[in-house]
Amino acid sequence: MRVDDVVRIPLGTFTRPTEETGGAPRGEVVNGYLVRHDAGLVLLDTGMGRGDDETEAWYQPRRIDLRDALGRVGVALDDLMLVANCHLHFDHCGGNPLLGATPVLAQRTELATARAGDYTFEHLLDGTAFEPLDGEASPLPGLHVIPTPGHVDGHQSLVVECDDGSVVLAGQSHDSADLWAADRTAPDQPAWLARLLEFDPRRVVFAHDDEEWRP
């Protein structure tokens, strides 16, 4: 597998209102990422779930059904071997109810927060075959789950080691490639960012930015 074999899966858009941006409303993309690992297909994030009427009006989401999004790259739900959610806000775990028995990786602390209420929508958690993690894990050879707290305490990112380098699937550890570029050289960077940089990534990709970082 090569670094360019990690494929972006567009899953929709939403509008972040002025109350959150501090300025003009801002349209944001929602992306998942497909890893064609030698052992099977791995997916990070499953798109936007449907929330309550207030949330729908607030964010004005436009969804791409996970089945349709995967179908555009020739993949069916049943082809997935493993799924991970970077965290469990509704715009990252919306397709989870479609996954059946496919295992879904999440940090144990994130699951506890999500199940405690007032965090995500419970119907997006029901029936998901979560596999709780306590910190770093390597569920497949060359595939690493790295806790990256910041956006939320239970956030995690993936690192994929390929024949020609590594790819960081950053999720929402950073909202944009520009923010990643600034933080990677900051003198006060968090320990988890230093850990990601140990893999000397050739690509870094993001949940809410179509742009990616490359050295």
C-alpha atoms as a printed R data frame, in Angstrom:
    type eleno elety resid chain resno       x      y      z
1   ATOM     1    CA   MET     A     1   0.000  0.000  0.000
2   ATOM     2    CA   ARG     A     2   1.166  3.508 -0.848
3   ATOM     3    CA   VAL     A     3   0.323  6.839  0.762
4   ATOM     4    CA   ASP     A     4  -1.966  7.808 -2.108
5   ATOM     5    CA   ASP     A     5  -4.032  4.652 -1.554
6   ATOM     6    CA   VAL     A     6  -5.738  6.357  1.410
7   ATOM     7    CA   VAL     A     7  -8.885  7.753 -0.222
8   ATOM     8    CA   ARG     A     8 -11.049 10.677  0.887
9   ATOM     9    CA   ILE     A     9 -14.764  9.820  1.089
10  ATOM    10    CA   PRO     A    10 -16.931 12.986  0.916
11  ATOM    11    CA   LEU     A    11 -19.900 12.589  3.265
12  ATOM    12    CA   GLY     A    12 -21.632 15.958  3.034
13  ATOM    13    CA   THR     A    13 -21.492 19.563  4.177
14  ATOM    14    CA   PHE     A    14 -22.932 21.763  6.904
15  ATOM    15    CA   THR     A    15 -22.943 25.462  7.775
16  ATOM    16    CA   ARG     A    16 -21.283 26.638 10.963
17  ATOM    17    CA   PRO     A    17 -23.293 29.681 12.126
18  ATOM    18    CA   THR     A    18 -21.948 33.058 13.202
19  ATOM    19    CA   GLU     A    19 -22.403 32.157 16.867
20  ATOM    20    CA   GLU     A    20 -19.661 29.544 16.441
21  ATOM    21    CA   THR     A    21 -17.373 31.268 13.942
22  ATOM    22    CA   GLY     A    22 -17.314 34.723 15.494
23  ATOM    23    CA   GLY     A    23 -17.735 36.142 12.001
24  ATOM    24    CA   ALA     A    24 -19.608 35.169  8.865
25  ATOM    25    CA   PRO     A    25 -21.291 31.746  8.559
26  ATOM    26    CA   ARG     A    26 -18.857 29.169  7.204
27  ATOM    27    CA   GLY     A    27 -19.559 26.118  5.090
28  ATOM    28    CA   GLU     A    28 -17.642 23.022  6.120
29  ATOM    29    CA   VAL     A    29 -17.118 19.655  4.486
30  ATOM    30    CA   VAL     A    30 -17.485 16.313  6.242
31  ATOM    31    CA   ASN     A    31 -15.005 13.662  5.125
32  ATOM    32    CA   GLY     A    32 -14.322 10.039  5.913
33  ATOM    33    CA   TYR     A    33 -11.218  8.181  4.773
34  ATOM    34    CA   LEU     A    34 -10.868  4.698  3.327
35  ATOM    35    CA   VAL     A    35  -7.679  2.712  3.925
36  ATOM    36    CA   ARG     A    36  -7.052 -0.176  1.539
37  ATOM    37    CA   HIS     A    37  -4.992 -2.143  4.043
38  ATOM    38    CA   ASP     A    38  -3.475 -5.457  2.992
39  ATOM    39    CA   ALA     A    39  -5.649 -7.181  5.600
40  ATOM    40    CA   GLY     A    40  -8.904 -5.506  4.507
41  ATOM    41    CA   LEU     A    41 -10.723 -2.200  4.168
42  ATOM    42    CA   VAL     A    42 -10.630  0.262  7.071
43  ATOM    43    CA   LEU     A    43 -12.796  3.394  7.335
44  ATOM    44    CA   LEU     A    44 -12.362  6.454  9.536
45  ATOM    45    CA   ASP     A    45 -15.699  8.165 10.277
46  ATOM    46    CA   THR     A    46 -19.152  7.519  8.844
47  ATOM    47    CA   GLY     A    47 -20.700 10.938  8.218
48  ATOM    48    CA   MET     A    48 -23.525 13.036  9.637
49  ATOM    49    CA   GLY     A    49 -26.399 11.482 11.483
50  ATOM    50    CA   ARG     A    50 -29.820 13.052 11.738
51  ATOM    51    CA   GLY     A    51 -30.295 15.047 14.899
52  ATOM    52    CA   ASP     A    52 -33.252 16.844 16.399
53  ATOM    53    CA   ASP     A    53 -35.076 19.669 14.646
54  ATOM    54    CA   GLU     A    54 -33.048 22.328 16.447
55  ATOM    55    CA   THR     A    55 -29.736 20.817 15.343
56  ATOM    56    CA   GLU     A    56 -30.974 20.419 11.774
57  ATOM    57    CA   ALA     A    57 -31.965 24.094 11.623
58  ATOM    58    CA   TRP     A    58 -28.733 25.228 13.309
59  ATOM    59    CA   TYR     A    59 -26.298 23.406 10.987
60  ATOM    60    CA   GLN     A    60 -28.368 22.940  7.787
61  ATOM    61    CA   PRO     A    61 -26.615 19.662  6.950
62  ATOM    62    CA   ARG     A    62 -26.509 18.179  3.474
63  ATOM    63    CA   ARG     A    63 -25.712 14.515  3.773
64  ATOM    64    CA   ILE     A    64 -24.255 11.929  1.441
65  ATOM    65    CA   ASP     A    65 -25.455  8.512  2.547
66  ATOM    66    CA   LEU     A    66 -22.541  6.333  3.606
67  ATOM    67    CA   ARG     A    67 -23.643  3.567  1.245
68  ATOM    68    CA   ASP     A    68 -23.664  5.937 -1.714
69  ATOM    69    CA   ALA     A    69 -20.356  7.526 -0.727
70  ATOM    70    CA   LEU     A    70 -18.610  4.165 -0.521
71  ATOM    71    CA   GLY     A    71 -20.292  2.975 -3.714
72  ATOM    72    CA   ARG     A    72 -18.610  5.800 -5.631
73  ATOM    73    CA   VAL     A    73 -15.252  4.137 -4.953
74  ATOM    74    CA   GLY     A    74 -16.537  0.622 -5.580
75  ATOM    75    CA   VAL     A    75 -16.975 -0.415 -1.957
76  ATOM    76    CA   ALA     A    76 -20.017 -1.827 -0.142
77  ATOM    77    CA   LEU     A    77 -20.706 -1.690  3.587
78  ATOM    78    CA   ASP     A    78 -20.150 -5.414  3.893
79  ATOM    79    CA   ASP     A    79 -16.656 -4.990  2.439
80  ATOM    80    CA   LEU     A    80 -15.473 -3.027  5.483
81  ATOM    81    CA   MET     A    81 -13.289 -4.976  7.876
82  ATOM    82    CA   LEU     A    82 -12.856 -2.282 10.530
83  ATOM    83    CA   VAL     A    83 -14.184  1.212 11.267
84  ATOM    84    CA   ALA     A    84 -12.962  3.914 13.644
85  ATOM    85    CA   ASN     A    85 -14.637  7.127 14.767
86  ATOM    86    CA   CYS     A    86 -12.275  9.980 15.562
87  ATOM    87    CA   HIS     A    87 -14.938 10.997 18.099
88  ATOM    88    CA   LEU     A    88 -18.677 10.586 18.557
89  ATOM    89    CA   HIS     A    89 -20.218 13.930 17.680
90  ATOM    90    CA   PHE     A    90 -23.123 13.463 15.267
91  ATOM    91    CA   ASP     A    91 -21.130 14.555 12.198
92  ATOM    92    CA   HIS     A    92 -18.588 11.751 12.606
93  ATOM    93    CA   CYS     A    93 -20.647  8.695 13.623
94  ATOM    94    CA   GLY     A    94 -23.854  9.200 11.622
95  ATOM    95    CA   GLY     A    95 -23.468  6.069  9.522
96  ATOM    96    CA   ASN     A    96 -22.637  3.789 12.444
97  ATOM    97    CA   PRO     A    97 -26.156  2.269 12.630
98  ATOM    98    CA   LEU     A    98 -25.621  0.885  9.108
99  ATOM    99    CA   LEU     A    99 -22.515 -1.103 10.047
100 ATOM   100    CA   GLY     A   100 -24.102 -4.137 11.699
101 ATOM   101    CA   ALA     A   101 -21.462 -6.345 13.304
102 ATOM   102    CA   THR     A   102 -18.463 -4.518 11.813
103 ATOM   103    CA   PRO     A   103 -16.226 -3.543 14.763
104 ATOM   104    CA   VAL     A   104 -15.919  0.191 15.463
105 ATOM   105    CA   LEU     A   105 -12.938  1.538 17.405
106 ATOM   106    CA   ALA     A   106 -13.428  4.371 19.898
107 ATOM   107    CA   GLN     A   107 -11.629  5.477 23.031
108 ATOM   108    CA   ARG     A   108 -13.300  4.134 26.164
109 ATOM   109    CA   THR     A   109 -13.404  7.638 27.645
110 ATOM   110    CA   GLU     A   110 -15.176  8.930 24.536
111 ATOM   111    CA   LEU     A   111 -17.774  6.168 24.712
112 ATOM   112    CA   ALA     A   112 -18.444  6.941 28.365
113 ATOM   113    CA   THR     A   113 -18.896 10.637 27.606
114 ATOM   114    CA   ALA     A   114 -21.177  9.922 24.651
115 ATOM   115    CA   ARG     A   115 -23.342  7.519 26.640
116 ATOM   116    CA   ALA     A   116 -23.662  9.921 29.571
117 ATOM   117    CA   GLY     A   117 -25.931 12.209 27.538
118 ATOM   118    CA   ASP     A   118 -25.985 15.784 26.239
119 ATOM   119    CA   TYR     A   119 -23.113 15.055 23.856
120 ATOM   120    CA   THR     A   120 -24.363 13.205 20.795
121 ATOM   121    CA   PHE     A   121 -27.597 11.529 19.677
122 ATOM   122    CA   GLU     A   122 -28.166  8.188 21.365
123 ATOM   123    CA   HIS     A   123 -29.740  6.560 18.302
124 ATOM   124    CA   LEU     A   124 -26.366  6.901 16.555
125 ATOM   125    CA   LEU     A   125 -24.750  4.721 19.233
126 ATOM   126    CA   ASP     A   126 -27.404  2.025 19.523
127 ATOM   127    CA   GLY     A   127 -26.465 -1.318 18.003
128 ATOM   128    CA   THR     A   128 -22.903 -0.330 17.079
129 ATOM   129    CA   ALA     A   129 -20.277 -3.011 17.737
130 ATOM   130    CA   PHE     A   130 -17.885 -0.708 19.559
131 ATOM   131    CA   GLU     A   131 -14.453 -1.964 20.562
132 ATOM   132    CA   PRO     A   132 -13.284  0.345 23.379
133 ATOM   133    CA   LEU     A   133  -9.624  1.347 23.428
134 ATOM   134    CA   ASP     A   134  -7.556  2.625 26.331
135 ATOM   135    CA   GLY     A   135  -4.958  4.797 24.667
136 ATOM   136    CA   GLU     A   136  -2.754  3.771 21.775
137 ATOM   137    CA   ALA     A   137  -3.448  0.587 19.856
138 ATOM   138    CA   SER     A   138  -2.298 -1.178 16.686
139 ATOM   139    CA   PRO     A   139  -5.305 -3.187 15.515
140 ATOM   140    CA   LEU     A   140  -3.576 -4.212 12.266
141 ATOM   141    CA   PRO     A   141   0.077 -4.263 11.185
142 ATOM   142    CA   GLY     A   142   1.135 -0.722 10.372
143 ATOM   143    CA   LEU     A   143  -2.201  0.770 11.503
144 ATOM   144    CA   HIS     A   144  -1.950  2.817 14.684
145 ATOM   145    CA   VAL     A   145  -4.635  4.503 16.770
146 ATOM   146    CA   ILE     A   146  -3.229  7.536 18.588
147 ATOM   147    CA   PRO     A   147  -5.230  9.517 21.172
148 ATOM   148    CA   THR     A   148  -5.270 13.178 20.114
149 ATOM   149    CA   PRO     A   149  -7.263 15.074 22.763
150 ATOM   150    CA   GLY     A   150  -8.044 18.693 22.118
151 ATOM   151    CA   HIS     A   151 -11.272 19.126 20.218
152 ATOM   152    CA   VAL     A   152 -12.686 16.661 22.769
153 ATOM   153    CA   ASP     A   153 -10.906 14.646 25.447
154 ATOM   154    CA   GLY     A   154 -11.616 11.311 23.748
155 ATOM   155    CA   HIS     A   155 -10.519 12.257 20.234
156 ATOM   156    CA   GLN     A   156  -8.303  9.814 18.345
157 ATOM   157    CA   SER     A   157  -6.467  9.817 15.018
158 ATOM   158    CA   LEU     A   158  -5.116  7.039 12.813
159 ATOM   159    CA   VAL     A   159  -1.640  6.581 11.379
160 ATOM   160    CA   VAL     A   160  -1.147  4.288  8.389
161 ATOM   161    CA   GLU     A   161   2.387  3.124  7.604
162 ATOM   162    CA   CYS     A   162   2.756  2.572  3.863
163 ATOM   163    CA   ASP     A   163   5.559  1.390  1.595
164 ATOM   164    CA   ASP     A   164   6.484  4.987  0.727
165 ATOM   165    CA   GLY     A   165   5.838  6.730  4.043
166 ATOM   166    CA   SER     A   166   3.007  7.269  6.470
167 ATOM   167    CA   VAL     A   167  -0.385  8.987  6.401
168 ATOM   168    CA   VAL     A   168  -2.017 10.662  9.393
169 ATOM   169    CA   LEU     A   169  -5.809 10.573  9.366
170 ATOM   170    CA   ALA     A   170  -6.143 13.468 11.766
171 ATOM   171    CA   GLY     A   171  -9.927 13.604 12.007
172 ATOM   172    CA   GLN     A   172 -10.748 16.822 13.856
173 ATOM   173    CA   SER     A   173  -7.505 17.109 15.786
174 ATOM   174    CA   HIS     A   174  -7.160 20.214 13.598
175 ATOM   175    CA   ASP     A   175  -9.920 21.938 11.656
176 ATOM   176    CA   SER     A   176  -7.644 22.648  8.698
177 ATOM   177    CA   ALA     A   177  -4.337 21.869  7.046
178 ATOM   178    CA   ASP     A   178  -3.193 25.429  7.781
179 ATOM   179    CA   LEU     A   179  -3.685 24.943 11.521
180 ATOM   180    CA   TRP     A   180  -1.754 21.660 11.396
181 ATOM   181    CA   ALA     A   181   1.094 23.379  9.533
182 ATOM   182    CA   ALA     A   182   1.285 26.092 12.176
183 ATOM   183    CA   ASP     A   183   1.114 23.703 15.140
184 ATOM   184    CA   ARG     A   184   3.709 21.233 13.859
185 ATOM   185    CA   THR     A   185   6.492 23.787 14.332
186 ATOM   186    CA   ALA     A   186   5.127 25.419 17.481
187 ATOM   187    CA   PRO     A   187   7.475 25.229 20.500
188 ATOM   188    CA   ASP     A   188   4.630 24.380 22.882
189 ATOM   189    CA   GLN     A   189   3.005 21.591 20.829
190 ATOM   190    CA   PRO     A   190   1.117 18.919 22.796
191 ATOM   191    CA   ALA     A   191   2.746 15.547 23.418
192 ATOM   192    CA   TRP     A   192   0.235 13.810 21.136
193 ATOM   193    CA   LEU     A   193   1.267 15.987 18.180
194 ATOM   194    CA   ALA     A   194   4.903 15.141 18.807
195 ATOM   195    CA   ARG     A   195   3.866 11.490 18.805
196 ATOM   196    CA   LEU     A   196   2.206 11.836 15.387
197 ATOM   197    CA   LEU     A   197   5.281 13.592 14.015
198 ATOM   198    CA   GLU     A   198   7.426 10.626 15.057
199 ATOM   199    CA   PHE     A   199   5.873  8.795 12.108
200 ATOM   200    CA   ASP     A   200   7.279 11.455  9.715
201 ATOM   201    CA   PRO     A   201   4.006 11.721  7.758
202 ATOM   202    CA   ARG     A   202   3.959 12.202  4.001
203 ATOM   203    CA   ARG     A   203   0.264 13.162  4.073
204 ATOM   204    CA   VAL     A   204  -2.029 14.502  6.778
205 ATOM   205    CA   VAL     A   205  -5.771 14.559  6.024
206 ATOM   206    CA   PHE     A   206  -8.688 16.113  7.883
207 ATOM   207    CA   ALA     A   207 -12.375 15.580  8.585
208 ATOM   208    CA   HIS     A   208 -13.431 19.167  7.847
209 ATOM   209    CA   ASP     A   209 -10.941 20.271  5.192
210 ATOM   210    CA   ASP     A   210 -10.458 18.972  1.654
211 ATOM   211    CA   GLU     A   211  -6.949 20.416  1.669
212 ATOM   212    CA   GLU     A   212  -4.252 18.175  3.068
213 ATOM   213    CA   TRP     A   213  -0.759 18.755  4.397
214 ATOM   214    CA   ARG     A   214   2.301 17.376  2.651
215 ATOM   215    CA   PRO     A   215   5.948 18.174  3.419
